[in-house]
Amino acid sequence: MFKAVLKTIALLVILFVMLYVGMNNTHEIDFHFPIAGTTAKTPIHTFAALIYFGVFAVGLLAGTILTAGGDGGRKKSGGRDK
Protein backbone atom coordinates (compact mmCIF):
# COMPACT_ATOMS: atom_id res chain seq x y z
CA MET A 1 0.00 0.00 0.00
CA PHE A 2 2.87 2.38 0.79
CA LYS A 3 4.20 1.85 -2.73
CA ALA A 4 0.88 2.91 -4.28
CA VAL A 5 0.72 6.04 -2.11
CA LEU A 6 4.30 6.92 -3.03
CA LYS A 7 3.56 6.50 -6.75
CA THR A 8 0.44 8.67 -6.41
CA ILE A 9 2.41 11.42 -4.67
CA ALA A 10 5.09 11.26 -7.37
CA LEU A 11 2.43 11.57 -10.09
CA LEU A 12 0.88 14.55 -8.31
CA VAL A 13 4.28 16.26 -8.12
CA ILE A 14 4.79 15.70 -11.84
CA LEU A 15 1.32 17.06 -12.58
CA PHE A 16 2.04 20.12 -10.43
CA VAL A 17 5.23 20.80 -12.39
CA MET A 18 3.27 20.46 -15.63
CA LEU A 19 0.64 22.91 -14.34
CA TYR A 20 3.32 25.36 -13.22
CA VAL A 21 5.06 25.25 -16.60
CA GLY A 22 1.73 25.70 -18.35
CA MET A 23 0.88 28.77 -16.29
CA ASN A 24 4.21 30.42 -17.13
CA ASN A 25 4.38 29.57 -20.86
CA THR A 26 1.33 31.23 -22.32
CA HIS A 27 2.98 32.52 -25.51
CA GLU A 28 2.54 30.77 -28.85
CA ILE A 29 5.38 28.81 -30.44
CA ASP A 30 6.08 26.92 -33.65
CA PHE A 31 6.56 23.21 -32.96
CA HIS A 32 8.79 21.42 -35.47
CA PHE A 33 9.08 17.62 -35.40
CA PRO A 34 10.38 16.59 -38.84
CA ILE A 35 10.45 12.86 -38.08
CA ALA A 36 6.65 12.82 -37.91
CA GLY A 37 6.49 14.23 -41.44
CA THR A 38 3.51 16.53 -41.05
CA THR A 39 5.35 19.28 -39.19
CA ALA A 40 8.31 19.42 -41.60
CA LYS A 41 6.47 21.71 -44.04
CA THR A 42 3.92 23.37 -41.78
CA PRO A 43 4.80 23.50 -38.07
CA ILE A 44 2.15 23.34 -35.39
CA HIS A 45 1.55 26.88 -34.12
CA THR A 46 0.00 26.75 -30.65
CA PHE A 47 0.61 27.54 -27.01
CA ALA A 48 3.81 26.18 -25.45
CA ALA A 49 1.86 24.73 -22.53
CA LEU A 50 -0.33 22.71 -24.89
CA ILE A 51 2.72 21.25 -26.63
CA TYR A 52 4.26 20.45 -23.24
CA PHE A 53 1.05 18.71 -22.12
CA GLY A 54 0.88 16.68 -25.34
CA VAL A 55 4.47 15.46 -25.01
CA PHE A 56 3.86 14.63 -21.33
CA ALA A 57 0.65 12.72 -22.14
CA VAL A 58 2.33 10.65 -24.85
CA GLY A 59 5.21 9.81 -22.51
CA LEU A 60 2.85 8.89 -19.67
CA LEU A 61 0.76 6.63 -21.91
CA ALA A 62 3.85 4.96 -23.34
CA GLY A 63 5.22 4.33 -19.86
CA THR A 64 1.90 2.94 -18.69
CA ILE A 65 1.68 0.57 -21.65
CA LEU A 66 5.26 -0.62 -21.18
CA THR A 67 4.76 -1.12 -17.44
CA ALA A 68 1.43 -2.92 -17.80
CA GLY A 69 2.84 -5.37 -20.32
CA GLY A 70 5.78 -6.28 -18.09
CA ASP A 71 5.01 -9.98 -17.58
CA GLY A 72 4.42 -10.73 -21.24
CA GLY A 73 3.88 -14.44 -21.82
CA ARG A 74 5.43 -15.80 -18.62
CA LYS A 75 3.66 -18.77 -17.20
CA LYS A 76 3.15 -18.72 -13.46
CA SER A 77 3.94 -21.86 -11.53
CA GLY A 78 1.19 -23.32 -9.44
CA GLY A 79 3.03 -22.78 -6.19
CA ARG A 80 5.67 -25.45 -6.62
CA ASP A 81 9.24 -24.27 -6.37
CA LYS A 82 11.95 -26.53 -7.65
C-alpha positions as CSV (number, residue, x, y, z in Angstrom):
1,M,0.0,0.0,0.0
2,F,2.9,2.4,0.8
3,K,4.2,1.8,-2.7
4,A,0.9,2.9,-4.3
5,V,0.7,6.0,-2.1
6,L,4.3,6.9,-3.0
7,K,3.6,6.5,-6.7
8,T,0.4,8.7,-6.4
9,I,2.4,11.4,-4.7
10,A,5.1,11.3,-7.4
11,L,2.4,11.6,-10.1
12,L,0.9,14.6,-8.3
13,V,4.3,16.3,-8.1
14,I,4.8,15.7,-11.8
15,L,1.3,17.1,-12.6
16,F,2.0,20.1,-10.4
17,V,5.2,20.8,-12.4
18,M,3.3,20.5,-15.6
19,L,0.6,22.9,-14.3
20,Y,3.3,25.4,-13.2
21,V,5.1,25.2,-16.6
22,G,1.7,25.7,-18.3
23,M,0.9,28.8,-16.3
24,N,4.2,30.4,-17.1
25,N,4.4,29.6,-20.9
26,T,1.3,31.2,-22.3
27,H,3.0,32.5,-25.5
28,E,2.5,30.8,-28.9
29,I,5.4,28.8,-30.4
30,D,6.1,26.9,-33.7
31,F,6.6,23.2,-33.0
32,H,8.8,21.4,-35.5
33,F,9.1,17.6,-35.4
34,P,10.4,16.6,-38.8
35,I,10.5,12.9,-38.1
36,A,6.7,12.8,-37.9
37,G,6.5,14.2,-41.4
38,T,3.5,16.5,-41.1
39,T,5.4,19.3,-39.2
40,A,8.3,19.4,-41.6
41,K,6.5,21.7,-44.0
42,T,3.9,23.4,-41.8
43,P,4.8,23.5,-38.1
44,I,2.1,23.3,-35.4
45,H,1.5,26.9,-34.1
46,T,0.0,26.7,-30.7
47,F,0.6,27.5,-27.0
48,A,3.8,26.2,-25.4
49,A,1.9,24.7,-22.5
50,L,-0.3,22.7,-24.9
51,I,2.7,21.2,-26.6
52,Y,4.3,20.4,-23.2
53,F,1.0,18.7,-22.1
54,G,0.9,16.7,-25.3
55,V,4.5,15.5,-25.0
56,F,3.9,14.6,-21.3
57,A,0.7,12.7,-22.1
58,V,2.3,10.7,-24.9
59,G,5.2,9.8,-22.5
60,L,2.9,8.9,-19.7
61,L,0.8,6.6,-21.9
62,A,3.9,5.0,-23.3
63,G,5.2,4.3,-19.9
64,T,1.9,2.9,-18.7
65,I,1.7,0.6,-21.6
66,L,5.3,-0.6,-21.2
67,T,4.8,-1.1,-17.4
68,A,1.4,-2.9,-17.8
69,G,2.8,-5.4,-20.3
70,G,5.8,-6.3,-18.1
71,D,5.0,-10.0,-17.6
72,G,4.4,-10.7,-21.2
73,G,3.9,-14.4,-21.8
74,R,5.4,-15.8,-18.6
75,K,3.7,-18.8,-17.2
76,K,3.2,-18.7,-13.5
77,S,3.9,-21.9,-11.5
78,G,1.2,-23.3,-9.4
79,G,3.0,-22.8,-6.2
80,R,5.7,-25.5,-6.6
81,D,9.2,-24.3,-6.4
82,K,12.0,-26.5,-7.7
